[in-house]
Amino acid sequence: MSNSLPYSRKDVDYDNAKFRHRSFFKVITQSFLTSNRKRDCISCSTGKFLFLILIFGVAYLMLTHDTIPSRVVSRDQVFGIRKNEDNNSSTHDAGRLKKFWRRAPRLPPQLPPDTKVSTNGINHVPATLDDKSLWITRQQKVKEAFTYAWSGYKKYAMGYDELMPVSQRGIDGLGGLGATVVDALDTAMIMGIDEVVAEAGSWVEEHLAQRISEKGQVNLFETTIRVLGGLLSAYHLSGGEKGMNISHAGPNPSVYLETAKNLGDRLLSAFTSSPTPIPFSDVVLHDSSAHPAPGGLSSTSEVSTLQLEFNYLSSVSGDPKYGMEAMKVMEHIKSLPKIEGLVPIYISPDSGQFIGQNIRLGSRGDSYYEYLLKVWLQSGTSSDKNISYLYDMYKEAMNGVRHRLVQKTVPNGLVFVGELPAGKDGAFSPKMDHLVCFLPGTLALGATKGLTRKQAMANNMLNSEDLENLKLAEDLAKTCYEMYSVTSTGLAPEIAYFHTKEFSEQGHDGGNKSSEYMHDIIIRPADRHNLLRPETVESFFVLYRITEDLKYREWGWQIFEAFEKYTKIETGGYSSLDDVTVIPPPKRDKMETFFLGETLKYLYLLFGDISHIPLDKFVFNTEAHPIPINLKK
C-alpha cells in the first residue's frame, strides 16, 4: 500500500473507515435485518424460500469461480512504478472467501499509470518508468546533447575557456587554460565517446603544458576544481595508477598526471606565499607567484574546496607536499569559533580569522560543507583517524543547518534553507541560491556513505540523525524541483526567495500559473537568469542511487527536456538564459564549462546503471570529476 494514500491500515480494518465499501453480503443482510422482510420471512412461503435459495446459490458461484480482482491505482503506479502482486490466494477457496468478505477500499480518482501532465508546455511521452529500455533511450539523448554541445565548442571556441554560442566565438574567462576541454574530458570518457576523448586528450597533450607555463593570473579555486580535478579524473579513468581504463582513446595516462603535477606545483604558491594556513585566492602561473583578491579576503568555500584534488595528487604522484599544504587549511578552520558548526563566508589570509557574520550555504559558503564530508569519505572513512574531525565538523554543521537555517513556506510548506546575513543574532532571510541544491545529495551521501538506503538499513548503519538528514534531503530535493516547475520554461532561476509568515512579495512569481507552488516561490527580476547549473540534477543523481526512487529520474528528465527546448542553439552549443519566467527566454550567450563537465554528466549517470561510477567507490569533486576512494589502502 502506498504511503501517500489517504488512509491508514487501521482505517482499512475499521468498518466505518471513510473510503470503505460495504460488502455485497452486508448489503443483503443489513437490508434484510432492518426491513419488514425479516418479519415476513419468518413465515415464508414456498416462493420466498426458493428466492432465498437462489440468492445463496449466486453467492456460492461467486465464491467458487476465479475472478479478476479490481486493481487499486496507487501513487507509485501514477509514476509508472509497477508493484508485484501476490495472487497465490486466488487458488484457494479460503483466499477467495477472504477477498469476498473484505474488498479493497475505494480511492479518490487518480490518473492512469502512464499519464503524465505537463505544466510547462513541455511534452512528456507516457512511459513506464521502470522500463530499462526507456532509460537507455533517455541516456542516449543526453549523450547526443553532450556531442552537440562539444561540436559547437570545437567549431567556434576550441582552446578557449568557454563558448559564446550566439556570437559563435570563444572567450577566456577562467585564465585561458582551455577549461571546457579539460572539464568535458572525463564526461566523454564516462559516456564512451572516444572521438571526443581523442580530440580533448590531444589538445591537452599538445597545448596545455605550454599554456600553464605562459599564462598569467588564475583563480586558485576555479583552476583547482575544473582543470586540476579534470586532469586527475582523466588520469584515473584512462587507466593511470591501475585505474578504470574505461577509454582507450587519447594520450598515455602519464600525460594527464605530468600536466597535473606541473599545474599543482604552480598553484602551491597560493599556500606558501600566505602568512597563515589560509591561501591567497589568485595565482600568477608563469612565475608561480600569488596574491590576495582585491579587498584582501578569500571565500570560505574556495579555500576549503581544494583538499580532494591536492590529496589525490599527492597519492598518485607519491609527493605528500600537495596534500599537506591543503589539509593545513582544514586543520586551521577546525580551531576557529563557529555557530553550531556554521561559518561566515569570508576569511582573511592575513589574520587567518573569519571576517563578517554572513552565514549561508549558497555562494562563497556551499562547498565548505560539501568537502567536510567528501574529504573524509575519500580517505577511506574510519581507516584514517587523523581526519575523522572532518566528519565531526560535518555532523555539527548539519545540526546547525536544521536548527537555524531550515524553514517552511506559506501556504504549502515547502522546506528550504535560508540565510543569516547578519549572523546568529540577525534576521533570517528566506533566500536560497540554486547553488544550495547541492545539499540534498550531500545529506543523503553523508547518511548512507554511498550505499543504498536498503543496504545501509540492513547493515544497521543509520541512526536517528542519519534518518533526519535523509528526510531533509528528500524534502529539499522536492523544493529544488519546484524551483524549476514553477517557471514558464521549466528551468530554475539563479536565486529564489520564499513566502513565509514573516516575508512576502507580490508580483514576482515564476510565470507558471498552474503550479501549486506559485505563491510559495518568489523570483525577483534580477535573479531570473539560468546558467545551466548542475546542483539540482546532481542531487537527483545521488538520491536516486541511494533511495532507488524513480521520481528523481523523471524529474531529471523533465529538466533535460527543458534544457533541450529553451537553451539549445541551432548553430551549435547551449546558452544560459536571462529570464526563465518568460517564453521565449532571452539568451545570455554563454555555455558554462560545467554544463559539459557536470550537468550533462550527472544526467547521464542518473539515467544509467547504478554500477557505473558507484558512490561507495568514488567521490565527485565539486566540479563533478570522480576521484577514487582510498586508492592505495
Secondary structure, DSSP 8 states (H G I E B T S, - for coil): --TTSSS-HHHHHSTT-TT----HHHHHHHHHHTSTHHHHGGG--HHHHHHHHHHHHHHHHHHHS---------HHHHTT-------GGGGSHHHHHHHHHS----------TT----SSS-------TT-HHHHHHHHHHHHHHHHHHHHHHHHHHTTSSEEETTTTEEE--SSSS-HHHHHHHHHHHHHT-HHHHHHHHHHIIIIIHHHHHH--EEEHHHHIIIIIHHHHHHHHHTTGGG-------SS-HHHHHHHHHHHHHHHTHHHHTSSSSS--SEEEGGGTEEE--TTS-EEHHHHTS-HHHHHHHHHHHS-THHHHHHHHHHHHHHTS--BTTB--SEE-TTT-SEES--B-SSTTTHHHHHHHHHHHHHTTGGG-GGGHHHHHHHHHHHHHIIIIIEEE-TTT--EEE-BBTT-TTS--B-EEEGGGGGHHHHHHHHHHTTS-HHHHHHTT---HHHHHHHHHHHHHHHHHHHHHHTBSSS---SEEEE--SS---SS---B-TT-TTTTTEE--GGG--B----HHHHHHHHHHHHH--THHHHHHHHHHHHHHHHTB-TTSSB--BS-TTSSS--B---B-HHIIIIIHHHHHHHTS-TTSS-TTTEEE-TTS-EEESSTT-
